[in-house]
Amino acid sequence: MMRPSVPPLAPQREPDFRNLLAVLERRRPDRPTLFEFFLNERLHEKLTGIPTDSLSSALEFHLQKMWAFRNAGYDYYDILLPGFDFPAGPVEKRRTVSQNEGAVIRDRKSFQQYSWMDPDAADWALLDQVAHELPPGMQLIVYGPSGVLENAINLVGYEALCMLIVDDPDLAMDIFGEIGSRLERYYSIAARHPAVGACISNDDWGFRTQTLFSPAGMRRFVFPWHKRIVQAIHAAGKPAILHSCGHFERVMDDIVNEMGYDARHSYEDTILPVEEAYERYHQRIAILGGIDVDFVCRASPEEVYRRSKAMLERTRERGAYALGTGNSVPEYVPDEGYFAMIRAALEEA
């Protein structure tokens, strides 16, 4: 696959991961810095000029996305290594999916029969291949095949898991242990790679008004494994980013003080606008993204630009912030809204 040229979205910016590293260390970067979890196929094509249907290998697929990130002004490319996950049962494909579908573990017998995948069997060679193609100044950020709680819900079903932690807490603890220990190993391997600058532990924890379990339940079953995942990442000298949707304020002390995450990503205006989140927490943890996805979809490009610019002005002297959407850029986000947001950062080379 040919390397694309940089499209004229804004003044050309060379990647420099040191800017994002400064944000993750709660320092002030040298220039406005962008952070995003996902873009989408349409943007990948628009940012590179490479049609997705022309790609013929996993490496080409990742290189297209990597160059899309580079051309949009990011200092990194985030990557999930295939070959390791937690397969659940079939789920009917539709716009919304019940958290009870696809369950495959119902009791101790089905737990013992489940075929757990080995994180050492992930495609680590692909990480080497993508790293070899990194543009100067960029580094990789590795994320996981969902997180501790999400995978438990996928394997057991949400309602059944809520019942299980009451009816058979030992089995619930064993399920979380099998998931958590494998994710810990996955991140331990990933974080030691020289091209990896940070890791994202991605695990959705809440609804808009509360966490999926009570805070006490989260502390008993979920958070100890996140603490170990962060420790594995930190042992390699890399920052650990939490991507987690939903209500989080009741467990913020756990995120910072107990688990030790360096940054948190995913904010919604209906839960806590990023402007307020920054004022409350930036001295304790880096704040990433936060320009609400619904706002980017519904507001005019000029409104998106003004809010993004105001967020950069708010954080300019204090640091600990990178600009991006509240969650990701799925295909229903208008391109003009996305480009208005990143323009606020890119116009300052």
C-alpha positions as CSV (number, residue, x, y, z in Angstrom):
1,M,0.0,0.0,0.0
2,M,1.4,3.4,-1.0
3,R,1.8,6.0,1.8
4,P,-0.7,8.8,1.3
5,S,0.1,12.4,1.1
6,V,-1.1,14.8,3.8
7,P,-4.3,16.5,2.7
8,P,-4.7,20.2,3.2
9,L,-6.9,20.1,6.2
10,A,-4.8,22.7,8.1
11,P,-1.2,23.8,8.4
12,Q,0.8,20.7,8.3
13,R,1.8,19.4,11.7
14,E,4.5,16.8,12.4
15,P,3.6,14.2,15.0
16,D,5.3,14.5,18.4
17,F,4.2,12.1,21.0
18,R,5.9,14.1,23.7
19,N,2.9,16.5,23.6
20,L,0.4,13.8,24.5
21,L,2.8,12.4,27.0
22,A,2.9,15.9,28.7
23,V,-0.9,15.8,28.8
24,L,-0.9,12.3,30.4
25,E,1.6,13.6,33.0
26,R,-0.7,16.5,33.7
27,R,1.8,19.0,32.2
28,R,1.3,21.6,29.6
29,P,2.0,20.4,26.0
30,D,4.0,22.6,23.6
31,R,0.9,23.0,21.4
32,P,-2.8,22.0,21.4
33,T,-3.0,18.3,21.4
34,L,-5.6,15.9,20.0
35,F,-7.0,12.7,21.4
36,E,-9.5,10.3,20.0
37,F,-10.4,6.6,20.5
38,F,-12.0,5.8,17.2
39,L,-12.6,7.5,13.9
40,N,-14.6,5.8,11.2
41,E,-14.1,4.2,7.8
42,R,-15.4,7.2,5.9
43,L,-12.8,9.4,7.6
44,H,-10.1,6.9,7.1
45,E,-10.7,7.1,3.4
46,K,-11.1,10.8,3.3
47,L,-7.9,11.4,5.3
48,T,-5.8,9.1,3.3
49,G,-7.3,8.8,-0.2
50,I,-7.1,5.0,0.2
51,P,-10.3,3.1,-0.4
52,T,-11.0,0.5,2.3
53,D,-12.0,-2.1,-0.3
54,S,-8.5,-1.9,-1.8
55,L,-7.0,-3.2,1.4
56,S,-6.0,-6.8,1.3
57,S,-4.3,-7.6,4.6
58,A,-4.5,-6.8,8.3
59,L,-1.4,-4.8,8.0
60,E,-2.8,-2.6,5.2
61,F,-6.0,-2.1,7.2
62,H,-4.0,-0.8,10.2
63,L,-1.6,1.3,8.0
64,Q,-4.6,3.1,6.4
65,K,-6.0,3.9,9.9
66,M,-2.5,4.9,11.2
67,W,-2.1,7.4,8.3
68,A,-5.6,8.7,8.9
69,F,-4.6,9.5,12.5
70,R,-1.3,11.0,11.4
71,N,-2.9,13.2,8.7
72,A,-5.6,14.4,11.1
73,G,-3.0,15.7,13.5
74,Y,-2.7,13.0,16.1
75,D,0.6,12.1,17.7
76,Y,-0.2,8.4,18.0
77,Y,-2.2,5.5,16.5
78,D,-4.2,3.3,18.8
79,I,-4.3,-0.4,18.0
80,L,-6.0,-3.6,19.2
81,L,-4.1,-6.8,18.6
82,P,-6.2,-9.6,17.1
83,G,-6.0,-13.2,18.2
84,F,-7.0,-12.6,21.8
85,D,-10.5,-11.9,23.1
86,F,-13.3,-13.4,25.0
87,P,-15.8,-15.0,22.5
88,A,-19.4,-15.0,23.6
89,G,-22.5,-16.4,21.9
90,P,-24.2,-14.9,18.8
91,V,-26.0,-11.6,19.1
92,E,-28.6,-10.4,16.6
93,K,-27.1,-7.5,14.6
94,R,-29.2,-4.4,15.1
95,R,-28.8,-0.8,16.2
96,T,-29.2,-1.5,19.9
97,V,-28.3,-4.8,21.6
98,S,-29.5,-6.1,25.0
99,Q,-26.8,-6.6,27.6
100,N,-28.3,-10.0,28.3
101,E,-27.7,-11.5,24.8
102,G,-24.9,-13.8,23.9
103,A,-24.3,-15.3,27.3
104,V,-22.4,-18.5,27.4
105,I,-21.6,-19.0,31.1
106,R,-24.5,-19.9,33.3
107,D,-23.1,-21.9,36.1
108,R,-19.9,-23.6,37.4
109,K,-20.1,-26.3,34.7
110,S,-20.3,-23.9,31.8
111,F,-17.6,-21.8,33.3
112,Q,-15.3,-24.8,33.5
113,Q,-16.1,-25.8,29.9
114,Y,-15.4,-22.3,28.5
115,S,-12.3,-22.1,26.3
116,W,-10.3,-19.2,27.6
117,M,-8.0,-17.6,25.0
118,D,-4.3,-17.0,25.7
119,P,-3.1,-13.4,25.5
120,D,0.3,-14.7,24.5
121,A,-1.3,-15.9,21.3
122,A,-2.4,-12.4,20.2
123,D,-0.8,-11.3,16.9
124,W,2.2,-9.6,18.5
125,A,4.0,-9.8,15.1
126,L,1.4,-7.3,13.8
127,L,2.5,-4.8,16.5
128,D,6.1,-5.1,15.2
129,Q,5.0,-4.6,11.6
130,V,2.9,-1.5,12.3
131,A,5.6,-0.1,14.6
132,H,8.1,-0.4,11.7
133,E,5.9,1.8,9.6
134,L,5.2,4.5,12.2
135,P,5.9,8.1,10.9
136,P,8.6,9.9,12.8
137,G,7.3,11.3,16.1
138,M,4.4,9.0,16.4
139,Q,4.0,6.2,18.9
140,L,1.4,3.4,19.4
141,I,-1.3,3.2,22.1
142,V,-2.5,-0.3,22.6
143,Y,-6.1,-0.9,23.8
144,G,-7.8,-4.2,24.8
145,P,-10.6,-6.4,23.6
146,S,-13.0,-4.6,25.9
147,G,-12.4,-4.7,29.7
148,V,-12.9,-6.6,32.9
149,L,-16.6,-5.8,33.4
150,E,-17.6,-5.6,29.8
151,N,-16.3,-9.1,29.1
152,A,-18.0,-10.5,32.2
153,I,-21.3,-9.0,31.0
154,N,-20.8,-10.4,27.5
155,L,-20.1,-13.9,28.8
156,V,-22.7,-14.1,31.6
157,G,-25.3,-11.4,30.7
158,Y,-25.9,-8.3,32.7
159,E,-29.0,-9.4,34.7
160,A,-27.6,-12.8,35.3
161,L,-24.3,-11.4,36.4
162,C,-26.0,-9.1,38.9
163,M,-27.8,-12.1,40.3
164,L,-24.6,-14.2,40.3
165,I,-22.6,-11.8,42.5
166,V,-25.3,-12.2,45.1
167,D,-26.2,-15.9,44.7
168,D,-22.7,-17.3,43.9
169,P,-20.0,-14.7,44.6
170,D,-17.3,-17.3,44.5
171,L,-18.1,-18.2,40.9
172,A,-18.4,-14.5,40.0
173,M,-15.0,-13.9,41.5
174,D,-13.6,-16.8,39.5
175,I,-15.0,-15.4,36.3
176,F,-13.6,-11.9,36.9
177,G,-10.3,-13.5,37.8
178,E,-10.0,-15.4,34.5
179,I,-10.8,-12.3,32.6
180,G,-8.7,-9.9,34.6
181,S,-5.6,-12.0,34.8
182,R,-5.6,-12.4,31.0
183,L,-6.0,-8.7,30.4
184,E,-3.2,-8.0,32.9
185,R,-0.9,-10.3,30.9
186,Y,-2.0,-8.7,27.6
187,Y,-1.2,-5.2,28.8
188,S,2.0,-6.4,30.4
189,I,3.3,-7.6,27.1
190,A,2.0,-4.6,25.1
191,A,3.4,-1.9,27.5
192,R,6.9,-3.3,27.2
193,H,7.1,-2.8,23.4
194,P,9.4,0.1,22.6
195,A,7.0,1.6,20.1
196,V,4.1,1.7,22.6
197,G,3.9,5.0,24.3
198,A,0.8,4.3,26.5
199,C,-2.1,1.9,26.9
200,I,-5.8,2.3,27.0
201,S,-7.8,0.1,29.4
202,N,-11.3,0.3,27.8
203,D,-14.2,-0.9,30.0
204,D,-17.6,0.7,30.2
205,W,-18.7,0.9,33.9
206,G,-22.0,2.8,34.1
207,F,-25.3,4.2,33.0
208,R,-26.0,7.9,32.9
209,T,-27.0,8.0,36.6
210,Q,-25.0,5.2,38.3
211,T,-22.4,2.5,37.9
212,L,-23.5,-0.9,36.6
213,F,-22.8,-2.4,40.0
214,S,-22.9,-0.5,43.3
215,P,-19.6,1.1,44.1
216,A,-19.1,-1.6,46.7
217,G,-19.6,-4.3,44.1
218,M,-17.3,-2.5,41.7
219,R,-14.6,-2.4,44.4
220,R,-15.0,-6.1,45.2
221,F,-15.2,-7.6,41.7
222,V,-13.9,-5.2,39.1
223,F,-11.5,-2.6,40.5
224,P,-8.8,-4.9,41.9
225,W,-8.1,-6.2,38.4
226,H,-7.9,-2.6,37.0
227,K,-5.4,-1.8,39.7
228,R,-3.3,-4.8,38.5
229,I,-3.6,-3.7,34.9
230,V,-2.4,-0.2,35.7
231,Q,0.4,-1.7,37.7
232,A,1.5,-3.8,34.8
233,I,1.5,-0.8,32.4
234,H,3.3,1.4,34.9
235,A,5.9,-1.4,35.5
236,A,6.9,-0.8,31.9
237,G,7.2,3.0,32.5
238,K,4.1,3.8,30.4
239,P,1.0,5.8,31.2
240,A,-2.4,4.1,31.7
241,I,-5.5,5.7,30.2
242,L,-9.0,4.6,31.3
243,H,-11.7,4.8,28.6
244,S,-15.0,4.2,30.4
245,C,-18.5,5.4,29.5
246,G,-21.2,6.3,32.0
247,H,-21.5,7.8,35.5
248,F,-18.2,7.9,37.3
249,E,-18.1,10.5,40.0
250,R,-18.9,8.1,42.9
251,V,-15.8,6.1,42.0
252,M,-13.5,8.9,41.0
253,D,-11.4,8.5,44.1
254,D,-11.0,4.8,43.2
255,I,-9.9,5.7,39.7
256,V,-7.2,8.1,40.9
257,N,-6.1,6.9,44.3
258,E,-6.7,3.1,44.2
259,M,-6.2,2.1,40.6
260,G,-3.8,4.9,39.7
261,Y,-4.9,5.8,36.2
262,D,-3.1,8.7,34.6
263,A,-6.0,9.9,32.4
264,R,-9.7,9.4,31.9
265,H,-11.6,9.5,28.6
266,S,-15.3,9.5,27.8
267,Y,-17.6,12.4,28.9
268,E,-21.2,13.2,28.2
269,D,-22.9,16.5,28.8
270,T,-25.9,14.7,30.4
271,I,-23.5,13.2,33.0
272,L,-20.9,15.8,33.6
273,P,-19.8,18.3,30.9
274,V,-16.1,18.2,30.2
275,E,-15.6,21.8,31.2
276,E,-16.9,20.9,34.7
277,A,-14.9,17.7,34.8
278,Y,-11.7,19.5,34.0
279,E,-12.2,22.1,36.8
280,R,-12.9,19.4,39.3
281,Y,-10.3,16.8,38.4
282,H,-7.5,18.0,36.2
283,Q,-5.1,18.5,39.1
284,R,-5.5,14.8,39.9
285,I,-5.9,13.1,36.5
286,A,-5.5,14.1,32.8
287,I,-8.8,14.8,31.0
288,L,-9.1,13.6,27.4
289,G,-11.7,14.5,24.8
290,G,-15.1,15.5,26.1
291,I,-16.7,17.5,23.3
292,D,-20.0,15.7,23.5
293,V,-20.8,13.4,20.6
294,D,-24.4,14.5,20.5
295,F,-23.3,18.1,20.5
296,V,-20.9,17.5,17.6
297,C,-23.8,15.8,15.7
298,R,-26.4,18.5,16.3
299,A,-24.5,21.8,16.6
300,S,-23.3,23.8,13.7
301,P,-19.7,23.5,12.7
302,E,-19.1,27.0,14.0
303,E,-20.6,26.1,17.4
304,V,-18.4,23.0,17.6
305,Y,-15.4,25.1,16.7
306,R,-16.2,27.8,19.3
307,R,-16.7,25.2,22.1
308,S,-13.5,23.4,21.1
309,K,-11.5,26.6,21.0
310,A,-12.9,27.7,24.4
311,M,-11.9,24.4,25.9
312,L,-8.3,24.8,24.6
313,E,-8.3,28.4,26.0
314,R,-9.6,27.1,29.4
315,T,-6.8,24.5,29.6
316,R,-3.9,26.3,27.8
317,E,-1.9,27.5,30.9
318,R,-2.8,24.5,33.1
319,G,-2.3,21.6,30.7
320,A,-3.6,18.1,31.5
321,Y,-6.0,18.2,28.5
322,A,-6.2,16.9,25.0
323,L,-9.1,17.9,22.6
324,G,-11.4,15.3,21.2
325,T,-15.0,14.1,21.2
326,G,-16.6,12.8,24.3
327,N,-16.3,9.2,23.2
328,S,-15.3,8.5,19.5
329,V,-16.3,9.5,16.0
330,P,-18.8,6.9,14.7
331,E,-20.1,7.1,11.1
332,Y,-23.1,9.1,12.1
333,V,-21.0,12.1,13.2
334,P,-21.0,14.7,10.4
335,D,-17.6,15.2,8.9
336,E,-18.0,18.9,9.1
337,G,-18.5,18.8,12.8
338,Y,-15.5,16.6,13.4
339,F,-13.2,18.8,11.2
340,A,-14.5,22.0,12.9
341,M,-13.4,20.4,16.3
342,I,-9.9,19.4,15.2
343,R,-9.4,22.7,13.4
344,A,-9.5,24.5,16.7
345,A,-6.3,22.7,17.6
346,L,-4.6,22.4,14.2
347,E,-4.7,26.1,13.4
348,E,-2.0,26.5,16.0
349,A,0.9,24.6,14.6
